Amino acid sequence: MMPIVPVLNGLDMVRLRDHVLTAPVFDGVAGDYPWDRWKQFAVQAGVPEDLANIGRSVFREAFQHDWPDQSKVECGWLDGGTTMILQALAFPEKAKARWEYLYSADNFGDAAYAEEITTDPMDMAEALEARGIKTSVFFSKGGA
């Protein structure tokens, strides 16, 4: 699949998975777990600190509490959180609501249900472009 945004604020989004998921989850060093690396890269990419903290929490809890596989994929365990970063930049309000819901549900909290955020590349690319983030997606201006 063609990357939607190959480089974002100097962050190589194509290699993000390699940088995040190579951190050990057992016998790791505090501050250098995959969820810590993800948060650092998310902030570098432009995700606000408070939203990056929530993303870090669900990234961590999905692993530590052994969420179902689909939830782990949603929370970065397949692509190193690349999709999460793009979602946070394209749809920050939806990302915040969804991640707060996931975290709350795991801890028996009462956050309102929030639907999954789209992973459709065109929807994300259009939303990113609308927020001033240049993508590698070509938007046709008319008929073929």
C-alpha positions as CSV (number, residue, x, y, z in Angstrom):
1,M,0.0,0.0,0.0
2,M,1.3,3.5,-0.9
3,P,1.9,5.5,2.3
4,I,-0.5,8.4,2.7
5,V,2.2,10.6,4.3
6,P,5.7,9.1,3.9
7,V,7.4,11.8,6.0
8,L,5.8,14.0,8.6
9,N,7.8,16.6,10.4
10,G,11.0,14.7,9.8
11,L,9.4,11.4,10.9
12,D,9.7,8.5,8.5
13,M,6.2,7.2,8.6
14,V,7.1,4.2,6.4
15,R,9.6,2.9,8.9
16,L,7.6,3.9,12.0
17,R,6.6,0.3,12.7
18,D,10.2,-0.8,12.8
19,H,11.1,1.9,15.3
20,V,8.1,1.4,17.6
21,L,7.7,-2.4,17.6
22,T,11.4,-3.2,18.1
23,A,11.3,-1.9,21.7
24,P,11.1,-4.8,24.1
25,V,7.9,-5.3,26.1
26,F,9.4,-7.6,28.6
27,D,12.6,-6.6,30.4
28,G,12.4,-3.2,28.7
29,V,13.6,0.0,30.1
30,A,11.1,2.5,31.6
31,G,10.4,5.2,29.0
32,D,11.4,3.0,26.1
33,Y,8.6,0.6,25.7
34,P,6.7,0.5,22.3
35,W,3.9,2.8,23.7
36,D,6.5,5.3,24.9
37,R,8.3,5.3,21.5
38,W,4.9,5.7,19.8
39,K,4.0,8.7,22.0
40,Q,7.4,10.4,21.2
41,F,6.9,9.9,17.5
42,A,3.2,11.0,17.6
43,V,4.2,14.3,19.2
44,Q,7.0,14.7,16.7
45,A,4.5,14.2,13.9
46,G,2.3,16.9,15.3
47,V,-0.2,15.1,17.5
48,P,-1.0,17.3,20.6
49,E,0.6,16.0,23.8
50,D,-2.7,15.4,25.6
51,L,-4.0,13.3,22.6
52,A,-0.7,11.5,22.4
53,N,-1.0,10.5,26.1
54,I,-4.4,9.0,25.5
55,G,-3.1,7.1,22.5
56,R,-0.1,5.9,24.5
57,S,-2.5,4.6,27.1
58,V,-4.6,2.5,24.7
59,F,-1.5,1.3,22.9
60,R,-0.1,0.0,26.3
61,E,-3.4,-1.4,27.6
62,A,-4.2,-3.3,24.5
63,F,-1.0,-5.3,25.0
64,Q,-0.9,-5.5,28.8
65,H,-4.5,-6.4,29.3
66,D,-4.5,-8.7,26.2
67,W,-7.3,-7.1,24.4
68,P,-8.8,-9.0,21.4
69,D,-6.7,-9.1,18.3
70,Q,-8.9,-6.6,16.4
71,S,-8.5,-4.1,19.2
72,K,-4.7,-4.6,19.3
73,V,-4.6,-3.9,15.5
74,E,-6.7,-0.8,16.1
75,C,-4.3,0.3,18.9
76,G,-1.1,0.1,16.8
77,W,0.1,-3.5,17.3
78,L,0.2,-4.3,13.6
79,D,1.6,-1.1,12.0
80,G,3.4,0.5,15.0
81,G,0.7,3.1,15.4
82,T,1.1,4.7,12.0
83,T,-2.7,4.6,11.4
84,M,-3.3,6.0,14.9
85,I,-1.1,9.0,14.2
86,L,-2.8,9.7,10.9
87,Q,-6.2,9.3,12.6
88,A,-5.2,11.7,15.4
89,L,-4.1,14.3,12.9
90,A,-7.0,13.9,10.5
91,F,-9.8,13.4,13.0
92,P,-8.5,14.5,16.5
93,E,-12.0,14.8,18.1
94,K,-13.0,11.3,16.9
95,A,-9.6,9.9,17.9
96,K,-9.9,11.3,21.4
97,A,-13.5,10.0,21.9
98,R,-12.6,6.6,20.6
99,W,-9.4,6.2,22.6
100,E,-11.1,7.5,25.8
101,Y,-13.9,5.0,25.2
102,L,-11.5,2.0,24.7
103,Y,-9.5,3.0,27.8
104,S,-12.6,3.5,29.9
105,A,-14.2,0.2,28.7
106,D,-11.2,-1.8,29.7
107,N,-11.2,-0.2,33.2
108,F,-14.9,-0.4,33.6
109,G,-15.3,3.4,33.3
110,D,-18.3,5.2,31.9
111,A,-17.0,7.0,28.8
112,A,-19.6,7.2,26.0
113,Y,-19.4,4.7,23.2
114,A,-17.5,6.0,20.2
115,E,-17.3,4.2,16.9
116,E,-14.1,3.1,15.3
117,I,-12.3,5.8,13.3
118,T,-12.1,5.2,9.5
119,T,-9.0,3.6,8.1
120,D,-10.0,4.3,4.5
121,P,-6.9,5.9,2.9
122,M,-8.8,8.3,0.8
123,D,-10.9,9.6,3.7
124,M,-7.8,10.1,5.8
125,A,-5.9,11.7,3.0
126,E,-8.8,14.2,2.3
127,A,-9.1,15.0,6.0
128,L,-5.3,15.5,6.3
129,E,-5.2,17.7,3.3
130,A,-8.1,19.8,4.7
131,R,-6.0,20.3,7.8
132,G,-3.0,21.5,5.7
133,I,-1.0,18.3,5.9
134,K,0.3,17.4,2.4
135,T,-0.2,13.8,1.4
136,S,1.1,11.6,-1.4
137,V,-2.4,10.9,-2.6
138,F,-3.3,12.4,-6.0
139,F,-6.8,14.0,-6.1
140,S,-8.3,14.1,-9.6
141,K,-10.0,17.3,-10.5
142,G,-12.5,15.8,-13.0
143,G,-13.5,12.9,-15.2
144,A,-11.1,10.4,-16.6
